[in-house]
Amino acid sequence: MIGFFGRRRLDKRVVGGVPIEVWECRGVRTLHLGSQAVQSAMRTARPTSLELAYTRAMMAWPLFCPGAREVLMIGLGGGSLAKYMLARETGLRVTAVEIEPVVVELARRHFALPDESEHFRVRMADAADYVPAHPAQADVILLDGYDAGDQVEQLATEAFYRACRRALRSGGLLVVNLWGGSPDFDHYFSRLCRVFDARLAWLPVESKSNVVVFAFGAEVTCAERESARALGRRWGLDLSAYARSLQWFEPLDDGSGEGGKKAGKTTS
């Protein structure tokens, strides 16, 4: 099917009444789950690059956990984050948890998802069940759980965030992609604040259409300026810019745990 401006549909499946589609326009391939919202994107000329700004922001995690070896992805999409990490860090092991088999099939067919190996595996499961059953598994958890409407609610409860904290190894962190326009944004953020004892930092992306939150299981420091530059060269990202843009959460003193304020930018 050819759409406006040369946009063409490459694939369409219907699961439970929800269309799952792959489109391509001007060399960029996109995945859609029941809406026009882009769930994943890949530039066909650079299949291991990160096309979407929020995925690049999620990759700021090496600023806090540069020695990570086990990464758990919740939600596969087109596999952009997995491809990016595996192409740049040979010692990394990535596990992706995905509930919908069709998404995995489309990722393999249209988004160059790599075969499973000792460094990459896909687990077909509901993350709400998988994560609590795997304590102390990951150094980094990347949570990007969306469906046709909004954030998957069972992946944004206080109980699930607590399961994520238990699934982290010592010194690990949870990275969450939140939709800044969601009416439940404040609820999700407050839950993360309570579960992680207000040890949060965040990056606004594209005028806060997405907010990437970093939640730490223990006290953490951001890489200093020179280390951030070296990490940026290693990962092919301007991590120094992310370090300068990070906002740190500071709880209010009212004891409610329901709010807080930004502590300002880092000086890295």
N, C-alpha and C positions, 0 to 999 in steps of 0.2 A: 504494500500500500504506500503510495506517495502522498505526502502531506505538503503543507505550505513551505516555501523556500527550500525545496529539495529534501525536506525531511521525509525519511522513509521508514516504514515499520519492517523490522527484520523477523520478528517472532511475536506470537501472542498465544498465551495459555490462559485458561479460566480455571481457577481453583476456588471452590466454595462460592461461586458467583462473583469472585473478584478477578478482574483481568490482570495478568502479569505480562508486561510488554517490553520489548527491546526496540528502540528506535535509533536511527543514526542520522546525523546532519553535519555536513561540513567536516567530516573526519572524526566526529565525536559520537560515541555510542553511549546510550543511556538506558538505564533500567527503571521501570515505573511499576509500582504496586498499587493498582486501583485508582490512580490519580495522575495528574500531570506533574506532580512533585518528582524530582529526580532523586532516586534512591542510590544510584551509583553511576559513575561516568568514566569513560576510558577514551583517550585520544588514540586512535588506531595506529598512528605512526610512533607512539611512545606508550606501549601497553603497560609498562611498569611504573609510569609516572603517576602523580596524584593530580587529577584534573580539578577536583572540588576544593575550595578554600578550607572548608571545615575539616576535611581529611588531613590537610597539611597541618592545621592547628592541632589536631589530635596527635600528630607525630612530634609534638613538642615534649613528649614524655622522656626522651633521653636527657633532657636538662636535669631531671630529678633521679633517674634510674639508669645511668649510662651502662651499667654492667648487667642489665637484664638478659636472661637467657630463655625464659618461658613466658610467652605472651598468649593470653586467652582472648579471642575475639568473640563477642556476643552479637550475632547478626553478621551474615556473610556478605549480602548484597552481591555485587560483581567481583568481590575479592580484591578491591583496589589496595587496601591497607596491607593485606597479606602479601600481595605481589611486590609492593614497594619494599616492605621490610626484608623479604627473602632475597630480593635482588641486591640489597645493600649490606646485609649482615649475615655472613655464612654460618655463624655459630648460633643463630637464633632458632628456636623451635616455636612454631605458631600452631595453635589449635583453634579452629573456628567452629562454633556451635550454631547450627542453623536448623530451624524447625520445618522448613518447607523444601521438600526434595526438588520441586521445579526450579526454585531459585538456584540450587546447586547445579542442576542440569544446564540452565541458561548461562550461568557463570562460566561453565566449562566450554559451552558451545560458542558463546559470543564475546566473552571477556578474558580469554586466555588464562583462565584459572589453572595453575599448575597441578600436575598429578600429585597424589599423596606420596609422602616420603618420610624419612626419619626426621625431617625438619618441618613438615607440613601435614596436617591431617584435618579432616572435616568430621565432626560428630553430628549425626542427625538426631536431634533431641530438642526438647523444650528447655531453654536455658533456666527457666524457673525451677526445674527439677535437677538439671545437670550441675549447676553451680553449688547448691547446698551439699551435693554428694561428693564434691571434690575440694575439700579444705586444703589450704596451704599449697595450692597447685601452681600459682602464677606469680611472676614478678610484676607483670603489668596486665590489667584487664581493660580492654577497649570495648565499651558498651555503646552500641549504636542500634538500638532496638526499636524499629518503627514498622507500622503496618500501613494500610491504605489511608487511615485517618490521621493518626498522631502517634505519640510514644505508646508502645505497648504497655498497658497499665501494670500488668503483673511483673514487668521488668523495671518498674519505677516505684515499687512499694518500699516502705522502710524495712520490711523483712528481707526483701531481695537485696537491698543495699547492704544489709548486715551479712547476708550470705556472701556477697562479693568481698566484704572486708575479711571474712574468715577464709576465703579462697586465696587471699594474698599471702605471699611469703613475707618474712620480715623485711621491712624497708620498701615494700611494694606500693603500687598506687593504682587507683581506679580512674579511668578517663571516660567521661560521659559526654556524649553529644546531646545537648538539649535544644529544642526549638524555642527560640526566644519569644516567639509570638503565641506560644501555647497559653491558654487561660490557666493551666495548672503549673506553669513554670515555677511560681513561688513555692508551691507545695513540694515539687520535686527537689528544689534547691534546699528547702528547709529540712527535708528528710535526709539529704546528704550531709547537711550541717550537723544534725543530731547524731547520725551514725558515725561520722568521722570526727566528732568532737571539734567541729569548726575548723579543722585543718584542711582548708580548701583554697585553691587558686583557680582563676578562670580567665579565659580569653574570649572576648566578643569577636564574632566573625561577620563580616559584611553587614555592618550597622545592626548587629545583634540579632540578625535573622537566625543565626545559630550561636549558642554559647557553649564552649567546650570547658567542662569543669574537671579539675584535677583534685582528687580526694586522696588523702594520705593516711595510711594506717599508723604512722608514727611521725614524730617531728622530722622535718625534711628541710633541706636547703637547695636553692637553685644554683646551677653551675655559675661560677664566676665568669667575667667577661671573656678571658682568654680561653677558658674551657669551653664556653658556649660557642666560640668561633671554631675551635677544633672539632667539636661535635657536629657543628653545622657543615663543615667540609666533609666529614665522614658520612653524613646522612643526606647531603645534597639539599639542605634547607637553610634558610636564614634563621637559625635558632637564636641568634643574638637579638634579632628584632622581636621574636616571641618573648624572650626573657625581659626585654624592656616594656613590653605591652601587658605582661601578666598583672592581674589584680589579685590581691590577697584578701581573704575574708577575715573580718574581725567581728566577733559576736557582740551583740548588745549586752548591757549589764542588767537587763530586766529579769533574767532568769527564765524567760519563756522558751528560749531555743527556737523561736519562730522567725527571727529576723537577724539583721546584722548590717554591717556597712563595709564598704571597700576600704582596705587599709592603704590604698595607693599603689603606684607602680613600683616595681623593683628597681634597683640601681645597678643591676648587672649589665 
